[in-house]
Amino acid sequence: MKPRNLNEKLKTIERKHTNFSFGGKYSFILTFGLITFLLYLFICVAPAITSISYGFFDVSSGTIDQKIFVGYENYKTILSDPIFWKSLGNDGLIILGKEVIIVVLSVFFAVAMTKFGLNKKEVGVYRFILYMPAILSIVFIVYFWDNFFDGNYGLFAKMLGTDDIAFKSEYAIPIITFVASWCGIGYFMIILISSIGNIPESLYEAARLDGANQFTQLFRVTLPQVKPQIIFLIVNIISTSLAGNMNLVLPFYGVSNEKTLVMGTYVYYYANNKNMLGFSNAAAVLLMIISFVVCYTLNNTLTKEEKK
């Protein structure tokens, strides 16, 4: 029996489409989602569970078969270790510096690329130059900046007119903060450029009609419209830095200097130099917990107004 009117015909088509989608949904999940989920379990969840379990054991011998259950002893020792808190404090200083430098400069460069009247060729060149540090090899980055800040023959030391050999060790945290920020600005700038490009031009036209200059437009139109992306920047910097700061600290300074220890190198030191696998896994678990709590709290705080 044919549908008697247009509404019935549309309902029939919608019902057929729904039935097709219902069947196709599970096929898609089985084909793609299951494989991805299993990989996620294998790569992320299983190592995390293993690390949590090892944190309750003394595996100082380096062989898992000889582990001794010690309960919360590893965690108590870590929390009473002043070096642990020193490492966490160094991470905090680096993250704070990265937040200020990356967020401010990413916003500045993104606005400059989209609102300063540059042509497409100029924007393409500047975007490539600023994004290049994000794709450079860590080997090249460390080699270049290690020589740049060298106290004996580095260009920075010559610019300051000093030959202090302890230059890099005395200013370790500022140097790591600077280099890490230099690597991250381009990536976050690209995200902001895309977001700013999606802001309706009518908002800027209305602001100009009200007499708003470029500076006022930035704070009244641009920043409010890209607030979700800026929140993403802030949270992402924290989540990637707590464990990722060691990627620069380790090749620059190693793990022998307590002044330059961060949480990542703290875990690395006790796992590889001290052969205390249970202790280092407990430290890694604490790092994971701290990272989750800080990011979750900060994200909820910054997005509180949007949720209302």
C-alpha positions as CSV (number, residue, x, y, z in Angstrom):
1,M,0.0,0.0,0.0
2,K,1.5,3.3,-1.1
3,P,1.7,6.2,1.4
4,R,-1.3,8.5,1.1
5,N,0.6,11.7,1.7
6,L,4.0,13.3,1.8
7,N,4.3,12.9,5.6
8,E,3.7,9.2,5.5
9,K,6.2,8.8,2.7
10,L,8.9,10.7,4.7
11,K,8.2,8.6,7.7
12,T,8.6,5.4,5.6
13,I,12.0,6.6,4.2
14,E,13.2,7.7,7.7
15,R,12.2,4.3,9.1
16,K,14.1,2.4,6.4
17,H,17.1,4.7,6.9
18,T,17.0,4.1,10.6
19,N,16.9,0.4,10.2
20,F,19.8,0.5,7.8
21,S,21.8,2.8,10.1
22,F,21.0,0.5,13.1
23,G,22.5,-2.5,11.3
24,G,25.4,-0.5,9.9
25,K,26.3,1.0,13.2
26,Y,27.3,-2.3,14.7
27,S,29.2,-3.4,11.6
28,F,31.2,-0.2,11.8
29,I,31.9,-0.7,15.5
30,L,33.1,-4.3,14.9
31,T,35.2,-3.3,11.9
32,F,36.9,-0.2,13.2
33,G,36.0,0.5,16.8
34,L,36.9,-3.0,18.2
35,I,40.4,-3.0,16.8
36,T,41.0,0.6,18.1
37,F,39.6,-0.3,21.5
38,L,41.8,-3.4,21.8
39,L,44.9,-1.4,20.8
40,Y,44.0,1.2,23.4
41,L,43.7,-1.5,26.0
42,F,47.0,-3.0,25.0
43,I,49.0,0.2,24.7
44,C,47.4,2.4,27.4
45,V,45.3,0.6,29.9
46,A,47.4,-2.6,30.4
47,P,50.7,-0.7,31.1
48,A,48.9,1.6,33.5
49,I,47.4,-1.3,35.4
50,T,50.8,-3.1,35.4
51,S,52.5,0.1,36.7
52,I,49.9,0.5,39.5
53,S,50.4,-3.2,40.6
54,Y,54.2,-2.9,40.6
55,G,54.0,0.2,42.8
56,F,53.0,-2.1,45.7
57,F,56.1,-4.2,45.4
58,D,59.9,-4.0,45.9
59,V,61.5,-4.9,42.6
60,S,64.9,-3.7,43.4
61,S,66.6,-6.8,42.0
62,G,65.5,-5.9,38.5
63,T,63.7,-9.3,38.0
64,I,59.9,-9.3,38.3
65,D,59.9,-12.9,39.6
66,Q,61.7,-11.8,42.8
67,K,59.4,-9.0,43.7
68,I,58.4,-8.5,47.4
69,F,55.0,-7.1,48.4
70,V,55.5,-3.9,50.5
71,G,52.1,-2.3,50.3
72,Y,52.1,1.5,50.4
73,E,55.7,1.7,51.6
74,N,56.9,3.0,48.2
75,Y,54.3,5.7,48.2
76,K,55.1,6.8,51.8
77,T,58.8,7.0,50.9
78,I,58.2,9.1,47.8
79,L,55.9,11.5,49.6
80,S,58.4,12.0,52.3
81,D,61.3,12.5,49.9
82,P,62.3,16.2,49.5
83,I,63.7,15.5,46.1
84,F,60.3,14.4,44.9
85,W,58.8,17.7,45.9
86,K,61.7,19.5,44.4
87,S,61.1,17.7,41.1
88,L,57.4,18.5,41.2
89,G,58.3,22.2,42.0
90,N,60.6,22.3,38.9
91,D,57.8,20.9,36.8
92,G,55.5,23.6,38.2
93,L,57.9,26.4,37.3
94,I,58.4,25.1,33.8
95,I,54.7,24.6,33.2
96,L,53.9,28.1,34.5
97,G,56.5,29.7,32.2
98,K,55.2,27.6,29.2
99,E,51.6,28.6,29.9
100,V,52.5,32.3,29.8
101,I,54.8,32.2,26.9
102,I,52.9,29.8,24.7
103,V,49.4,31.1,25.3
104,V,50.4,34.8,24.9
105,L,52.6,34.3,21.8
106,S,50.3,31.8,20.2
107,V,47.4,34.2,20.4
108,F,49.6,37.1,19.2
109,F,50.9,35.2,16.1
110,A,47.5,33.8,15.3
111,V,45.9,37.2,15.4
112,A,48.8,38.7,13.4
113,M,48.3,36.0,10.7
114,T,44.6,36.6,10.4
115,K,43.9,40.2,11.2
116,F,47.0,42.2,10.2
117,G,46.3,42.2,6.4
118,L,49.0,39.9,5.4
119,N,48.7,38.2,2.0
120,K,48.5,34.4,1.6
121,K,52.1,34.0,0.6
122,E,53.4,35.9,3.6
123,V,51.1,34.0,5.9
124,G,52.3,30.7,4.4
125,V,55.9,31.6,5.0
126,Y,55.4,32.8,8.6
127,R,53.3,29.8,9.5
128,F,56.0,27.4,8.1
129,I,58.7,29.2,10.1
130,L,56.8,29.3,13.3
131,Y,55.5,25.7,13.0
132,M,58.9,24.2,12.1
133,P,60.1,23.8,15.7
134,A,57.2,21.5,16.3
135,I,58.3,19.0,13.7
136,L,62.1,19.1,14.3
137,S,63.9,16.1,15.7
138,I,64.6,16.3,19.4
139,V,68.2,15.4,18.6
140,F,68.6,18.6,16.5
141,I,66.8,20.7,19.0
142,V,69.0,19.6,21.9
143,Y,72.2,19.9,19.8
144,F,71.3,23.4,18.6
145,W,70.2,24.9,21.9
146,D,72.9,23.1,23.9
147,N,75.5,24.8,21.8
148,F,73.7,28.1,21.8
149,F,73.6,28.3,25.6
150,D,77.0,26.8,26.2
151,G,79.0,28.9,28.7
152,N,82.3,28.6,26.9
153,Y,81.6,29.2,23.2
154,G,77.8,29.6,22.9
155,L,76.4,32.5,21.0
156,F,74.2,33.5,23.9
157,A,77.1,33.7,26.3
158,K,79.0,35.8,23.8
159,M,76.0,38.1,23.4
160,L,76.0,38.7,27.2
161,G,79.8,39.1,27.2
162,T,80.4,36.2,29.6
163,D,82.4,32.9,29.6
164,D,80.8,31.4,32.7
165,I,81.1,27.6,32.3
166,A,78.2,27.1,34.9
167,F,75.8,29.2,32.8
168,K,73.6,26.3,31.7
169,S,73.4,24.7,35.2
170,E,72.6,28.0,37.0
171,Y,69.7,28.9,34.6
172,A,68.5,25.4,33.8
173,I,64.8,25.9,34.5
174,P,64.6,29.1,32.4
175,I,66.5,27.5,29.6
176,I,64.2,24.4,29.5
177,T,61.1,26.6,29.8
178,F,62.3,28.7,26.8
179,V,63.2,25.8,24.6
180,A,60.0,23.9,25.4
181,S,57.9,27.0,24.7
182,W,59.8,27.6,21.4
183,C,58.8,24.0,20.3
184,G,55.1,24.4,21.2
185,I,54.1,27.9,19.9
186,G,53.7,26.8,16.3
187,Y,51.4,23.9,17.0
188,F,49.0,25.9,19.2
189,M,49.2,28.8,16.8
190,I,47.8,26.7,14.0
191,I,44.8,25.7,16.2
192,L,44.0,29.3,17.0
193,I,44.4,30.4,13.4
194,S,41.7,27.9,12.4
195,S,39.4,29.0,15.2
196,I,39.8,32.7,14.5
197,G,39.1,32.0,10.8
198,N,35.7,30.6,11.8
199,I,34.6,33.7,13.7
200,P,31.8,35.4,11.7
201,E,33.0,38.6,10.1
202,S,29.7,40.2,11.1
203,L,30.9,40.4,14.7
204,Y,33.9,42.4,13.7
205,E,31.8,44.7,11.5
206,A,29.4,45.3,14.4
207,A,32.4,46.1,16.6
208,R,33.9,48.5,14.1
209,L,30.5,50.3,13.8
210,D,30.6,50.8,17.5
211,G,34.0,52.4,17.2
212,A,36.1,49.5,18.5
213,N,39.7,49.5,17.4
214,Q,41.9,46.5,16.8
215,F,42.9,46.2,20.4
216,T,39.3,46.4,21.6
217,Q,38.2,43.8,19.0
218,L,40.8,41.4,20.3
219,F,39.5,41.4,23.8
220,R,35.8,41.9,23.0
221,V,35.4,39.6,20.0
222,T,38.4,37.4,19.2
223,L,39.4,36.1,22.7
224,P,35.8,35.3,23.8
225,Q,35.1,33.5,20.6
226,V,38.2,31.3,20.9
227,K,38.0,30.7,24.6
228,P,37.4,27.0,24.3
229,Q,40.5,26.6,22.2
230,I,42.5,28.7,24.7
231,I,41.3,26.4,27.5
232,F,42.4,23.4,25.4
233,L,45.8,25.0,25.1
234,I,46.1,25.6,28.9
235,V,45.0,22.1,29.8
236,N,47.0,20.4,27.0
237,I,50.2,22.1,28.1
238,I,49.8,20.8,31.6
239,S,48.9,17.3,30.6
240,T,51.8,16.9,28.2
241,S,54.4,18.7,30.4
242,L,54.2,16.8,33.6
243,A,55.5,13.7,32.0
244,G,57.0,15.3,28.9
245,N,59.4,17.8,30.4
246,M,62.0,15.1,30.8
247,N,62.3,14.9,27.0
248,L,64.4,18.1,27.1
249,V,65.8,17.9,30.7
250,L,67.3,14.4,30.2
251,P,69.4,15.1,27.0
252,F,70.3,18.6,28.3
253,Y,71.2,17.8,31.9
254,G,70.8,14.0,32.5
255,V,69.7,12.9,36.0
256,S,72.8,13.7,38.1
257,N,71.8,17.3,39.0
258,E,69.1,17.6,41.6
259,K,68.5,21.2,40.5
260,T,67.2,20.1,37.1
261,L,65.2,17.0,38.2
262,V,61.6,16.9,37.1
263,M,59.0,14.2,37.7
264,G,59.8,12.4,34.5
265,T,63.6,12.2,35.2
266,Y,62.8,11.3,38.9
267,V,61.0,8.2,37.6
268,Y,63.7,7.5,35.1
269,Y,66.5,7.9,37.7
270,Y,65.1,5.3,40.1
271,A,64.2,2.8,37.3
272,N,67.5,2.9,35.4
273,N,70.2,4.3,37.7
274,K,69.0,2.8,41.0
275,N,67.3,-0.3,39.6
276,M,64.3,0.3,41.9
277,L,61.5,-0.6,39.5
278,G,58.7,-0.8,42.1
279,F,59.6,2.6,43.5
280,S,59.8,4.2,40.1
281,N,56.4,2.7,39.1
282,A,54.9,4.1,42.3
283,A,56.3,7.5,41.4
284,A,54.9,7.2,37.8
285,V,51.5,6.4,39.3
286,L,51.7,9.5,41.5
287,L,52.6,11.5,38.4
288,M,49.6,10.1,36.6
289,I,47.3,10.9,39.5
290,I,48.6,14.5,39.9
291,S,48.3,15.1,36.2
292,F,44.7,13.9,36.1
293,V,43.6,15.8,39.2
294,V,45.2,19.1,38.0
295,C,43.9,18.9,34.5
296,Y,40.4,17.8,35.5
297,T,40.1,20.5,38.2
298,L,41.5,23.2,35.9
299,N,39.3,22.2,33.0
300,N,36.2,22.2,35.1
301,T,37.1,25.6,36.6
302,L,37.8,27.2,33.3
303,T,34.6,25.8,31.6
304,K,32.4,26.4,34.6
305,E,30.7,29.5,33.1
306,E,30.1,27.7,29.7
307,K,28.3,24.8,31.5
308,K,25.8,27.1,33.1
